[in-house]
């Protein structure tokens, strides 16, 4: 998965260059983050709103990226951070939604994400096993597929904090899920 995130800094030209590089590298998927700063941050967080407002692509630009992915046989994945994108998801050719670690405990949002795709990629950086159990239960209740990713939220991660052994625990605990 080519992770573009918000590294396009709101520039459609940069986003296209990132997608072109992903296509050239024969990546399986291209992923971006999508959010509405007005929904994501309270009025009091004006500094964050102003800073991140410049890193957002508009809906038409996202749709163009989606179409270019489809034309080039590369999956298009979105990490939504708020409900804003839901009204537009049917306009895109998405292969999956990725749930970021920060959504831990936001079960209503996660459940709603499953309504727009058959496949969710779930980052576990801020989750404990009980949190993951709840997300897996949502996936099962909706007959959807889930990939569970062992993640860290400290960058760079110190070697003693990597804890790759948890992947084996995930494989045992969630045998019907894709583990990474």
N, C-alpha and C positions, 0 to 999 in steps of 0.2 A: 504494500500500500504506500503510494507516494503521499506523504503528509504535507499538504500545502498549508493547512491551518489558516492562519491570518498572515502568513509571511509574504503575501502579495501586498500588504499594507494598504488595501483598498484600491489598488490599481488593477484594472481589468487586464491591461497589457502585461503586467507582471504575472498575474494569475494564468494567462494564456501561455506565457513562457514556461511557467512551472508545469503546466499540463503538457506542453510540447515535449519538455524534458522527460516527463513520466512516460509518454507514449514512445519516445525514442529509446528509453531504457527498458521498454517492454514490461512495464509495471502492470500488475493485475488490476489495480484500482487507484483512483485519485480521490483524496479526501480534503474537504474544506470545512471550516467552522462558520456557522451562521448564527447571528443574533441581532436583536434590535437593542441598541444601547439604552433607549428610553424605557424598555421593559426590563432590561437586565440590571440597571443601576438606579437606585433611588435618587431623587432630586438632590439630596445632600452629597451625593458622590459625583458632583459636577466634574471634578478633575479626571476621574476615571471615564466618565461619559465623553468628555472632550478628547481624551487621549485615544479611546477606542473607536470613536465615531469615524475616524479617518481610516480604519482598518476593515470597513464593511463594504461588501459588494452589494449592488442593488439586485432586485429579483430578476430583471432581464439579463443581467450579466451572469448570474448563477444559472439561469436557464440555458444560456449559450454554452457555458462550460459543460452542463449536463448533456446537451446535444452533441457537442464535440467528443465527449467521452463515448457516447453511444455510437457515433459514426466511426470511431477508432477502436471499438471493441475493448474498452477499458471501463471497468465498473466505476460508477460515481457514488461517492459516499458523503453524507453530510453529518457533522456533529452539530445538532441543534442545542442552543443554550436557553431557549425560552419558547413559549407557545407561538411566537410571532410567525415562524416558518410553516406551521401546520396548514395554514390557509393556502399555501402555495405548493406544498409537496406533490400534489397530483399533477402539477405542471412539469415536474422534473422526472427524468428517468433515473431514479435512485436504485441502487442494489442493496443498500443497507443504511441504517442509521447507527452512529456510534454515540454511546452515552459516556460522557466524560466523568471522571472521578468526582467532580464537584457536585454531581447530581445525586450522590448517595443519600438515601432517605426520601428523595423526591419521587415517591412511588406513583403518584397520580400522573406526573409528567412522563415517567418511564412507561407506564401502562399506555398512555396516549401515543407514545412513539411507536409501540407495537401495532397500533391501528393503521399505520402508514407503510409498514414494511413487514416482510416475512422474516427478516433477519436483523438482529441487533448485535452490535459489538459493544461489550460492557467493560469499561476500564475499572479496575478495582483498587486504585491507589489509595483511596480514603475509606475503603470498605473493610468490614470484618466479615467473617463467614455468615453470620446471621443476616447481614445486609445482602450478601450475594444470594443466600437462600431465598429471600423475598423476591428478588428480581427473577431468579430461575423459576419460582412458583408462578409469577406473572406470565413468563414465556410459556410454561406448560399449560396454564389455564387458557391461553389464547392459541395453543398449538403452533407456536412459533419457534424458530431456531435462534440460538444464542451462542456467541463466542465470548468466553470469559478471559480477559487479559490480565495477567499479573503485571501491575504497574507500580511505579514509585512516583511520588510527587515532589521529591527533593531533587533538585538539579544543580550540580551533578550529584549522583547518588554515591555515597561512600560504599566501598566494597562490602563492608560488614552489614550494610543495610539492604543489599540486593535481594537476599532470601529467595533464590531460585527454587529451593526445595519445596516451596508452597505450590509450585506447579504440579508436582506429584500428588499433593493433597487435593488439588482441584480436579485432577483426572479421576481420582478415586471417588470423590464426593459428587461430581457432576458428570457421570459417564455418558450422558446423552448430549453433552455440550462440546463445542470446539474449545480447546484450551490453548492459550498462547502466552 
